[in-house]
């Protein structure tokens, strides 16, 4: 009986404490914040120096709008995590770091996304980074020398494509378009229009990596990209299939070049 009575008293006291604490918090928290603001301002911990580094393609005005601070704002009241999140929502910003430099400085470090390719989907072209993240759809003329990637699932498999190209950089620099076929494999189109068909990357016996290495070796030995062909099919392990271009057929037929 006494135990139950004691427990009820404890529960009642706890409830009263929580209620008082809630009211106290609603009333007292703003007072504390105001006090912190005033004391930090009196101590000179207010923004007077803003340093932004890492900007190459981002606009400084957009960076300033994202952090949304002015001279004279107390440093200790700034929400640095919120600033970081807002900065990383900007198209060119891959990563942001915001730190206080007491007594009066704020340092913003920006790591920008690096343009990797142009991605064509549903008639629209976007600039993407190496992860497939869309950067922008504007001002793409200055990036016209980048490789174009096309096809469903192309951006999801950019790591696979990059791995392929890095294996054979001598021939890779001539690839102008990479087409994802059936969300399974790549066709690579070179600067002279020749298309090289590769098998699936994860095929057990004859993968895209092996086919690409084989093509690079054959190109070095036989200069395939200089021949009158428009398709080089590397999808079979025991043979390479060449499709002669229309110009090549005319030459073989003795009719010469078309006029």
Secondary structure, 3 states (H helix, E strand, C coil): CHHHHHHHHHHHHHHHHHHHHHHHHHHHHHHHHHHHHHHHHHCCCECCEEEEECCCCCCHHHHHHHHCCCCCCEHHHCCHHHHHHHHCCCCCEEEEEEEEECCCEEEEEEEECCCCEEEEECCEEEEECCCCCEEECCCHHHHCCCEEEECCCCHHHHHHHHHHHHHCHHHHCCEEEEEEECCCEEEEEECCCCEEEEEECCCCCCCHHHHHHHHHHHHHHHCHHHCCEEEEECCCCCCCEEEECHHHHHHHCCCCCCC
